[in-house]
Amino acid sequence: MTARVAPHFAAFARTASPRAPLYARLGAGLAVWPGLEDLYADAPGTARVPVNLFAAVHYLLLADRDAPLARFYPNLAGDTPATGDPVPAFLEYCNEHSAEIRALVATRLPQTNETGRSALLVAGFDRLPAGPKAHLDVGASAGLSLMLDRFAYDDGNRVLGDSALLLECSVLPPGRPLADRLPEVTSRLGLDRRPLDLTDPDDTRWLEACVWPDQADRFHRLERAVELFLADPVPVRQGDAVDDLADAVASLGPGEPVVTTSWALSYLDPVRQHAFVEELDRLGGTRDLAWVWAESPELVPALPVDATREGDDLTVLGVSTWSDGVRSDRTLARCHPHGYWLHWLD
Ligand SMILES: C[S@@+](CC[C@H](N)C(=O)[O-])C[C@H]1O[C@@H](n2cnc3c(N)ncnc32)[C@H](O)[C@@H]1O
């Protein structure tokens, strides 16, 4: 028998409220709603998570912004989102659109691409020798991190770059910059098991739908990043982080190869995480290479850093380099998982 999803909604409601008050309230209401399991009737195991239903409804609302439910969504309602109980409007919307929601939940999986992490990767690039770089982002999703040199960054002291999208990342200790310069990227490529294609409006809508509506700033900066992407798209190819890494590195254009991963390795099991690092080691034995990573040591034991136990959403930034076959690892900073702050460790 398929496991019920209602307990996951109850758990979500308990844990998500500080970050997602709307979804927490909806989660509590959905956990006791008799219609819930029907919406997941066709969904495979990996899709049986609360965020998939939330994304499905959000996806429909993005094309239906006059629906009464949209007034409760901070990213859609403008300055004055409705403050009453959102549950009746949500359940009514689910009843009215049950066939579409059921189909979306059965065929989609949550997918994110967090623009704010570009700030962390820029800080990592800055620790590499200056010069043209060939950037390969592994677990690239839609490829937004490949545009890190096209965004601007405000580290609390100064702004680096000039762009329609300004990302704020406050840096500790105060006075230390996020980076001295933007990287000089001369070629770029993304690799992802399940890439999203931002030139397809449906993929873009799904990516936007997966952002939690309470986090309106994330939603709006994603919209701006997509606009920048569409002005000059970057390629993301389908492939596996381990099996297709060597081919992807080999097909990079001019520049010193820099592989990046941000919140990607935690989606591999520990054996594949180690296989990824071993593959980098193998490649690093044949050519100079760098790896900039922003990952959770708790979820990625293969990282070249001692696992800390300071919190579930701890993200650590590090850089590994291979020069003449010699590897060197540096742990640089603790960070917010979405790049809102960075605390230098070195
Ligand atoms: C949480 S997203 C992070 C995306 C992006 N790096 C960011 O920071 O926003 C994780 C990404 O890793 C990809 N992924 C998971 N396993 C993978 C694998 N074995 N090979 C390639 N990509 C993988 C997923 O498809 C997804 O796009």
Ligand as a Chemical Component Dictionary entry (heavy atoms), coordinates in Angstrom:
data_LIG
# 
_chem_comp.id                   LIG 
_chem_comp.type                 NON-POLYMER 
_chem_comp.pdbx_formal_charge   0 
_chem_comp.three_letter_code    LIG 
# 
loop_
_chem_comp_atom.comp_id 
_chem_comp_atom.atom_id 
_chem_comp_atom.alt_atom_id 
_chem_comp_atom.type_symbol 
_chem_comp_atom.charge 
_chem_comp_atom.model_Cartn_x 
_chem_comp_atom.model_Cartn_y 
_chem_comp_atom.model_Cartn_z 
_chem_comp_atom.pdbx_ordinal 
LIG C1  C1  C 0  18.906 21.614 -5.466  1  
LIG S1  S1  S 1  19.292 21.623 -7.175  2  
LIG C2  C2  C 0  20.607 22.797 -7.138  3  
LIG C3  C3  C 0  20.757 23.466 -8.442  4  
LIG C4  C4  C 0  21.847 24.541 -8.487  5  
LIG N1  N1  N 0  23.168 23.972 -8.352  6  
LIG C5  C5  C 0  21.615 25.613 -7.449  7  
LIG O1  O1  O 0  22.478 25.824 -6.591  8  
LIG O2  O2  O -1 20.567 26.240 -7.474  9  
LIG C6  C6  C 0  20.144 20.081 -7.415  10 
LIG C7  C7  C 0  20.362 19.772 -8.880  11 
LIG O3  O3  O 0  21.204 18.617 -8.984  12 
LIG C8  C8  C 0  20.749 17.833 -10.076 13 
LIG N2  N2  N 0  21.246 16.461 -9.909  14 
LIG C9  C9  C 0  20.916 15.569 -8.953  15 
LIG N3  N3  N 0  21.570 14.420 -9.138  16 
LIG C10 C10 C 0  22.356 14.585 -10.234 17 
LIG C11 C11 C 0  23.276 13.749 -10.915 18 
LIG N4  N4  N 0  23.523 12.501 -10.518 19 
LIG N5  N5  N 0  23.913 14.251 -11.975 20 
LIG C12 C12 C 0  23.667 15.525 -12.420 21 
LIG N6  N6  N 0  22.798 16.355 -11.804 22 
LIG C13 C13 C 0  22.157 15.891 -10.723 23 
LIG C14 C14 C 0  19.241 17.952 -9.985  24 
LIG O4  O4  O 0  18.596 17.600 -11.193 25 
LIG C15 C15 C 0  19.073 19.430 -9.634  26 
LIG O5  O5  O 0  18.969 20.233 -10.773 27 
# 
loop_
_chem_comp_bond.comp_id 
_chem_comp_bond.atom_id_1 
_chem_comp_bond.atom_id_2 
_chem_comp_bond.value_order 
_chem_comp_bond.pdbx_ordinal 
LIG C1  S1  SING 1  
LIG S1  C2  SING 2  
LIG S1  C6  SING 3  
LIG C2  C3  SING 4  
LIG C3  C4  SING 5  
LIG C4  N1  SING 6  
LIG C4  C5  SING 7  
LIG C5  O1  DOUB 8  
LIG C5  O2  SING 9  
LIG C6  C7  SING 10 
LIG C7  O3  SING 11 
LIG C7  C15 SING 12 
LIG O3  C8  SING 13 
LIG C8  N2  SING 14 
LIG C8  C14 SING 15 
LIG N2  C9  SING 16 
LIG N2  C13 SING 17 
LIG C9  N3  DOUB 18 
LIG N3  C10 SING 19 
LIG C10 C11 SING 20 
LIG C10 C13 DOUB 21 
LIG C11 N4  SING 22 
LIG C11 N5  DOUB 23 
LIG N5  C12 SING 24 
LIG C12 N6  DOUB 25 
LIG N6  C13 SING 26 
LIG C14 O4  SING 27 
LIG C14 C15 SING 28 
LIG C15 O5  SING 29 
# 
